[in-house]
């Protein structure tokens, strides 16, 4: 019972990070650089997702 609850909790946390992560990025940029004035739209959310995936994909490590 508790194992299933833990898995469900982890899935919910991952989904929340995926959904609200780009919004938090836009908020942070607007706070640090008020001149940007990036609107909170679905289009800018998608752009933040793409930008985050490019940055994440650019850094990798290999263990040997």
Gaussian input, Z-matrix of N, CA and C with variables (Angstrom, degrees):
# hf/3-21g

backbone

0 1
 N
 C     1     B1
 C     2     B2     1     A1
 N     3     B3     2     A2     1     D1
 C     4     B4     3     A3     2     D2
 C     5     B5     4     A4     3     D3
 N     6     B6     5     A5     4     D4
 C     7     B7     6     A6     5     D5
 C     8     B8     7     A7     6     D6
 N     9     B9     8     A8     7     D7
 C    10    B10     9     A9     8     D8
 C    11    B11    10    A10     9     D9
 N    12    B12    11    A11    10    D10
 C    13    B13    12    A12    11    D11
 C    14    B14    13    A13    12    D12
 N    15    B15    14    A14    13    D13
 C    16    B16    15    A15    14    D14
 C    17    B17    16    A16    15    D15
 N    18    B18    17    A17    16    D16
 C    19    B19    18    A18    17    D17
 C    20    B20    19    A19    18    D18
 N    21    B21    20    A20    19    D19
 C    22    B22    21    A21    20    D20
 C    23    B23    22    A22    21    D21
 N    24    B24    23    A23    22    D22
 C    25    B25    24    A24    23    D23
 C    26    B26    25    A25    24    D24
 N    27    B27    26    A26    25    D25
 C    28    B28    27    A27    26    D26
 C    29    B29    28    A28    27    D27
 N    30    B30    29    A29    28    D28
 C    31    B31    30    A30    29    D29
 C    32    B32    31    A31    30    D30
 N    33    B33    32    A32    31    D31
 C    34    B34    33    A33    32    D32
 C    35    B35    34    A34    33    D33
 N    36    B36    35    A35    34    D34
 C    37    B37    36    A36    35    D35
 C    38    B38    37    A37    36    D36
 N    39    B39    38    A38    37    D37
 C    40    B40    39    A39    38    D38
 C    41    B41    40    A40    39    D39
 N    42    B42    41    A41    40    D40
 C    43    B43    42    A42    41    D41
 C    44    B44    43    A43    42    D42
 N    45    B45    44    A44    43    D43
 C    46    B46    45    A45    44    D44
 C    47    B47    46    A46    45    D45
 N    48    B48    47    A47    46    D46
 C    49    B49    48    A48    47    D47
 C    50    B50    49    A49    48    D48
 N    51    B51    50    A50    49    D49
 C    52    B52    51    A51    50    D50
 C    53    B53    52    A52    51    D51
 N    54    B54    53    A53    52    D52
 C    55    B55    54    A54    53    D53
 C    56    B56    55    A55    54    D54
 N    57    B57    56    A56    55    D55
 C    58    B58    57    A57    56    D56
 C    59    B59    58    A58    57    D57
 N    60    B60    59    A59    58    D58
 C    61    B61    60    A60    59    D59
 C    62    B62    61    A61    60    D60
 N    63    B63    62    A62    61    D61
 C    64    B64    63    A63    62    D62
 C    65    B65    64    A64    63    D63
 N    66    B66    65    A65    64    D64
 C    67    B67    66    A66    65    D65
 C    68    B68    67    A67    66    D66
 N    69    B69    68    A68    67    D67
 C    70    B70    69    A69    68    D68
 C    71    B71    70    A70    69    D69
 N    72    B72    71    A71    70    D70
 C    73    B73    72    A72    71    D71
 C    74    B74    73    A73    72    D72
 N    75    B75    74    A74    73    D73
 C    76    B76    75    A75    74    D74
 C    77    B77    76    A76    75    D75
 N    78    B78    77    A77    76    D76
 C    79    B79    78    A78    77    D77
 C    80    B80    79    A79    78    D78
 N    81    B81    80    A80    79    D79
 C    82    B82    81    A81    80    D80
 C    83    B83    82    A82    81    D81
 N    84    B84    83    A83    82    D82
 C    85    B85    84    A84    83    D83
 C    86    B86    85    A85    84    D84
 N    87    B87    86    A86    85    D85
 C    88    B88    87    A87    86    D86
 C    89    B89    88    A88    87    D87
 N    90    B90    89    A89    88    D88
 C    91    B91    90    A90    89    D89
 C    92    B92    91    A91    90    D90
 N    93    B93    92    A92    91    D91
 C    94    B94    93    A93    92    D92
 C    95    B95    94    A94    93    D93
 N    96    B96    95    A95    94    D94
 C    97    B97    96    A96    95    D95
 C    98    B98    97    A97    96    D96
 N    99    B99    98    A98    97    D97
 C   100   B100    99    A99    98    D98
 C   101   B101   100   A100    99    D99
 N   102   B102   101   A101   100   D100
 C   103   B103   102   A102   101   D101
 C   104   B104   103   A103   102   D102
 N   105   B105   104   A104   103   D103
 C   106   B106   105   A105   104   D104
 C   107   B107   106   A106   105   D105
 N   108   B108   107   A107   106   D106
 C   109   B109   108   A108   107   D107
 C   110   B110   109   A109   108   D108
 N   111   B111   110   A110   109   D109
 C   112   B112   111   A111   110   D110
 C   113   B113   112   A112   111   D111
 N   114   B114   113   A113   112   D112
 C   115   B115   114   A114   113   D113
 C   116   B116   115   A115   114   D114
 N   117   B117   116   A116   115   D115
 C   118   B118   117   A117   116   D116
 C   119   B119   118   A118   117   D117
 N   120   B120   119   A119   118   D118
 C   121   B121   120   A120   119   D119
 C   122   B122   121   A121   120   D120
 N   123   B123   122   A122   121   D121
 C   124   B124   123   A123   122   D122
 C   125   B125   124   A124   123   D123
 N   126   B126   125   A125   124   D124
 C   127   B127   126   A126   125   D125
 C   128   B128   127   A127   126   D126
 N   129   B129   128   A128   127   D127
 C   130   B130   129   A129   128   D128
 C   131   B131   130   A130   129   D129
 N   132   B132   131   A131   130   D130
 C   133   B133   132   A132   131   D131
 C   134   B134   133   A133   132   D132
 N   135   B135   134   A134   133   D133
 C   136   B136   135   A135   134   D134
 C   137   B137   136   A136   135   D135
 N   138   B138   137   A137   136   D136
 C   139   B139   138   A138   137   D137
 C   140   B140   139   A139   138   D138
 N   141   B141   140   A140   139   D139
 C   142   B142   141   A141   140   D140
 C   143   B143   142   A142   141   D141
 N   144   B144   143   A143   142   D142
 C   145   B145   144   A144   143   D143
 C   146   B146   145   A145   144   D144
 N   147   B147   146   A146   145   D145
 C   148   B148   147   A147   146   D146
 C   149   B149   148   A148   147   D147
 N   150   B150   149   A149   148   D148
 C   151   B151   150   A150   149   D149
 C   152   B152   151   A151   150   D150
 N   153   B153   152   A152   151   D151
 C   154   B154   153   A153   152   D152
 C   155   B155   154   A154   153   D153
 N   156   B156   155   A155   154   D154
 C   157   B157   156   A156   155   D155
 C   158   B158   157   A157   156   D156
 N   159   B159   158   A158   157   D157
 C   160   B160   159   A159   158   D158
 C   161   B161   160   A160   159   D159
 N   162   B162   161   A161   160   D160
 C   163   B163   162   A162   161   D161
 C   164   B164   163   A163   162   D162
 N   165   B165   164   A164   163   D163
 C   166   B166   165   A165   164   D164
 C   167   B167   166   A166   165   D165
 N   168   B168   167   A167   166   D166
 C   169   B169   168   A168   167   D167
 C   170   B170   169   A169   168   D168
 N   171   B171   170   A170   169   D169
 C   172   B172   171   A171   170   D170
 C   173   B173   172   A172   171   D171
 N   174   B174   173   A173   172   D172
 C   175   B175   174   A174   173   D173
 C   176   B176   175   A175   174   D174
 N   177   B177   176   A176   175   D175
 C   178   B178   177   A177   176   D176
 C   179   B179   178   A178   177   D177
 N   180   B180   179   A179   178   D178
 C   181   B181   180   A180   179   D179
 C   182   B182   181   A181   180   D180
 N   183   B183   182   A182   181   D181
 C   184   B184   183   A183   182   D182
 C   185   B185   184   A184   183   D183
 N   186   B186   185   A185   184   D184
 C   187   B187   186   A186   185   D185
 C   188   B188   187   A187   186   D186
 N   189   B189   188   A188   187   D187
 C   190   B190   189   A189   188   D188
 C   191   B191   190   A190   189   D189

   B1=1.4529
   B2=1.5317
   B3=1.3486
   B4=1.4598
   B5=1.5214
   B6=1.3338
   B7=1.4586
   B8=1.5251
   B9=1.3242
   B10=1.4628
   B11=1.5208
   B12=1.3144
   B13=1.4528
   B14=1.5271
   B15=1.3300
   B16=1.4606
   B17=1.5170
   B18=1.3206
   B19=1.4668
   B20=1.5232
   B21=1.3061
   B22=1.4644
   B23=1.5278
   B24=1.3219
   B25=1.4587
   B26=1.5252
   B27=1.3231
   B28=1.4600
   B29=1.5213
   B30=1.3109
   B31=1.4628
   B32=1.5279
   B33=1.3208
   B34=1.4710
   B35=1.5188
   B36=1.3261
   B37=1.4682
   B38=1.5294
   B39=1.3100
   B40=1.4704
   B41=1.5281
   B42=1.3228
   B43=1.4607
   B44=1.5315
   B45=1.3222
   B46=1.4692
   B47=1.5247
   B48=1.3248
   B49=1.4622
   B50=1.5244
   B51=1.3252
   B52=1.4639
   B53=1.5235
   B54=1.3204
   B55=1.4591
   B56=1.5261
   B57=1.3469
   B58=1.4617
   B59=1.5277
   B60=1.3119
   B61=1.4639
   B62=1.5183
   B63=1.3300
   B64=1.4666
   B65=1.5292
   B66=1.3232
   B67=1.4693
   B68=1.5192
   B69=1.3275
   B70=1.4661
   B71=1.5270
   B72=1.3260
   B73=1.4627
   B74=1.5264
   B75=1.3246
   B76=1.4633
   B77=1.5257
   B78=1.3255
   B79=1.4654
   B80=1.5251
   B81=1.3401
   B82=1.4648
   B83=1.5263
   B84=1.3246
   B85=1.4644
   B86=1.5248
   B87=1.3326
   B88=1.4575
   B89=1.5210
   B90=1.3191
   B91=1.4580
   B92=1.5179
   B93=1.3116
   B94=1.4619
   B95=1.5176
   B96=1.3142
   B97=1.4575
   B98=1.5312
   B99=1.3321
   B100=1.4733
   B101=1.5293
   B102=1.3165
   B103=1.4638
   B104=1.5393
   B105=1.3319
   B106=1.4649
   B107=1.5234
   B108=1.3221
   B109=1.4726
   B110=1.5262
   B111=1.3240
   B112=1.4682
   B113=1.5314
   B114=1.3325
   B115=1.4731
   B116=1.5328
   B117=1.3277
   B118=1.4613
   B119=1.5245
   B120=1.3208
   B121=1.4598
   B122=1.5255
   B123=1.3139
   B124=1.4610
   B125=1.5234
   B126=1.3168
   B127=1.4628
   B128=1.5316
   B129=1.3325
   B130=1.4646
   B131=1.5264
   B132=1.3341
   B133=1.4637
   B134=1.5315
   B135=1.3351
   B136=1.4680
   B137=1.5240
   B138=1.3279
   B139=1.4624
   B140=1.5239
   B141=1.3186
   B142=1.4595
   B143=1.5306
   B144=1.3270
   B145=1.4724
   B146=1.5266
   B147=1.3186
   B148=1.4699
   B149=1.5245
   B150=1.3198
   B151=1.4573
   B152=1.5260
   B153=1.3123
   B154=1.4659
   B155=1.5100
   B156=1.3262
   B157=1.4640
   B158=1.5244
   B159=1.3262
   B160=1.4629
   B161=1.5177
   B162=1.3117
   B163=1.4677
   B164=1.5249
   B165=1.3127
   B166=1.4653
   B167=1.5271
   B168=1.3264
   B169=1.4540
   B170=1.5118
   B171=1.3390
   B172=1.4553
   B173=1.5313
   B174=1.3155
   B175=1.4628
   B176=1.5210
   B177=1.3032
   B178=1.4520
   B179=1.5255
   B180=1.2955
   B181=1.4515
   B182=1.5246
   B183=1.2891
   B184=1.4620
   B185=1.5090
   B186=1.3010
   B187=1.4587
   B188=1.5102
   B189=1.3040
   B190=1.4622
   B191=1.5058
   A1=110.58
   A2=117.29
   A3=120.22
   A4=111.87
   A5=117.43
   A6=120.97
   A7=110.12
   A8=116.66
   A9=121.08
   A10=110.96
   A11=116.66
   A12=121.25
   A13=110.52
   A14=116.99
   A15=121.29
   A16=112.05
   A17=116.77
   A18=120.93
   A19=109.91
   A20=117.32
   A21=121.33
   A22=110.70
   A23=116.70
   A24=121.38
   A25=110.80
   A26=117.88
   A27=122.02
   A28=110.79
   A29=117.74
   A30=121.30
   A31=110.83
   A32=116.68
   A33=120.72
   A34=110.66
   A35=117.74
   A36=121.49
   A37=110.48
   A38=118.01
   A39=121.64
   A40=110.42
   A41=117.28
   A42=120.69
   A43=110.43
   A44=117.74
   A45=121.05
   A46=111.60
   A47=116.99
   A48=120.21
   A49=110.30
   A50=117.13
   A51=120.71
   A52=110.74
   A53=117.43
   A54=120.95
   A55=111.78
   A56=117.42
   A57=120.39
   A58=113.93
   A59=118.55
   A60=121.25
   A61=113.21
   A62=118.29
   A63=119.26
   A64=112.91
   A65=117.76
   A66=120.72
   A67=109.86
   A68=117.17
   A69=120.54
   A70=110.75
   A71=117.16
   A72=120.76
   A73=110.87
   A74=116.90
   A75=120.58
   A76=110.18
   A77=117.07
   A78=121.07
   A79=110.76
   A80=116.84
   A81=120.69
   A82=110.91
   A83=117.08
   A84=119.67
   A85=111.42
   A86=117.27
   A87=120.50
   A88=111.74
   A89=117.54
   A90=120.98
   A91=110.74
   A92=117.25
   A93=120.49
   A94=112.60
   A95=116.80
   A96=121.88
   A97=109.08
   A98=117.82
   A99=120.08
   A100=113.66
   A101=117.65
   A102=120.16
   A103=111.58
   A104=118.17
   A105=120.33
   A106=111.58
   A107=116.34
   A108=122.80
   A109=111.88
   A110=116.42
   A111=121.78
   A112=108.53
   A113=118.10
   A114=119.72
   A115=110.77
   A116=115.12
   A117=121.01
   A118=108.46
   A119=116.29
   A120=121.27
   A121=108.82
   A122=115.19
   A123=119.53
   A124=110.75
   A125=115.96
   A126=120.30
   A127=111.78
   A128=117.00
   A129=119.17
   A130=110.73
   A131=117.07
   A132=120.32
   A133=109.15
   A134=116.72
   A135=120.75
   A136=111.24
   A137=116.24
   A138=119.66
   A139=111.00
   A140=117.61
   A141=120.71
   A142=111.18
   A143=117.37
   A144=121.19
   A145=110.01
   A146=116.46
   A147=120.53
   A148=109.98
   A149=117.01
   A150=120.37
   A151=111.36
   A152=116.75
   A153=120.28
   A154=112.74
   A155=117.00
   A156=119.18
   A157=111.39
   A158=117.46
   A159=120.20
   A160=110.23
   A161=116.83
   A162=120.54
   A163=110.03
   A164=117.17
   A165=121.14
   A166=110.78
   A167=117.01
   A168=120.88
   A169=112.97
   A170=117.70
   A171=120.64
   A172=111.78
   A173=117.07
   A174=119.25
   A175=109.22
   A176=115.48
   A177=120.03
   A178=108.11
   A179=114.77
   A180=119.44
   A181=109.18
   A182=114.72
   A183=119.03
   A184=108.43
   A185=115.48
   A186=121.61
   A187=108.78
   A188=115.71
   A189=119.76
   A190=110.16
   D1=-49.95
   D2=-177.38
   D3=-71.99
   D4=-27.54
   D5=176.98
   D6=-65.04
   D7=-44.20
   D8=178.51
   D9=-64.62
   D10=-37.14
   D11=178.96
   D12=-66.46
   D13=-38.51
   D14=177.69
   D15=-65.77
   D16=-40.75
   D17=177.80
   D18=-65.74
   D19=-42.91
   D20=178.28
   D21=-62.38
   D22=-42.38
   D23=178.22
   D24=-61.75
   D25=-42.85
   D26=179.42
   D27=-64.47
   D28=-41.96
   D29=178.83
   D30=-63.77
   D31=-41.97
   D32=178.74
   D33=-63.24
   D34=-42.32
   D35=179.17
   D36=-63.14
   D37=-43.91
   D38=179.84
   D39=-62.97
   D40=-43.42
   D41=179.10
   D42=-63.52
   D43=-41.89
   D44=178.51
   D45=-63.37
   D46=-39.27
   D47=177.88
   D48=-65.83
   D49=-41.79
   D50=179.73
   D51=-64.82
   D52=-39.47
   D53=-177.40
   D54=-76.62
   D55=-46.60
   D56=-172.85
   D57=-95.28
   D58=-9.97
   D59=177.95
   D60=-60.06
   D61=-50.36
   D62=178.36
   D63=-63.26
   D64=-36.35
   D65=177.06
   D66=-64.36
   D67=-40.31
   D68=177.83
   D69=-65.14
   D70=-35.40
   D71=177.23
   D72=-65.36
   D73=-44.89
   D74=178.24
   D75=-63.39
   D76=-42.92
   D77=178.25
   D78=-60.03
   D79=-44.27
   D80=-179.00
   D81=-63.94
   D82=-43.30
   D83=178.17
   D84=-63.45
   D85=-41.33
   D86=178.04
   D87=-65.99
   D88=-32.88
   D89=179.10
   D90=-73.66
   D91=-43.86
   D92=-178.63
   D93=-73.62
   D94=-36.70
   D95=-177.25
   D96=-127.31
   D97=83.55
   D98=-175.65
   D99=-60.86
   D100=-23.51
   D101=-179.47
   D102=-67.60
   D103=-20.84
   D104=179.67
   D105=-65.76
   D106=-45.94
   D107=179.79
   D108=48.15
   D109=53.04
   D110=179.84
   D111=-72.92
   D112=125.85
   D113=179.25
   D114=-74.54
   D115=154.52
   D116=176.73
   D117=-91.57
   D118=88.71
   D119=179.24
   D120=-127.16
   D121=168.86
   D122=177.76
   D123=-63.77
   D124=-34.78
   D125=179.56
   D126=-64.49
   D127=-43.25
   D128=178.90
   D129=-72.55
   D130=-29.77
   D131=175.60
   D132=-63.61
   D133=-45.54
   D134=178.32
   D135=-62.42
   D136=-39.92
   D137=178.47
   D138=-63.77
   D139=-38.97
   D140=177.86
   D141=-66.86
   D142=-35.84
   D143=176.63
   D144=-64.15
   D145=-46.27
   D146=-179.85
   D147=-63.81
   D148=-45.72
   D149=179.34
   D150=-61.13
   D151=-43.13
   D152=178.00
   D153=-63.58
   D154=-38.38
   D155=179.54
   D156=-71.25
   D157=-33.40
   D158=176.76
   D159=-67.37
   D160=-44.32
   D161=179.55
   D162=-65.96
   D163=-41.97
   D164=179.37
   D165=-65.18
   D166=-39.70
   D167=-178.62
   D168=-74.65
   D169=-20.70
   D170=-178.52
   D171=-75.50
   D172=-22.69
   D173=-179.89
   D174=-106.38
   D175=124.63
   D176=178.74
   D177=-143.96
   D178=162.06
   D179=177.40
   D180=-139.04
   D181=150.47
   D182=176.81
   D183=-123.75
   D184=137.16
   D185=178.55
   D186=-102.50
   D187=125.82
   D188=178.06
   D189=-124.40

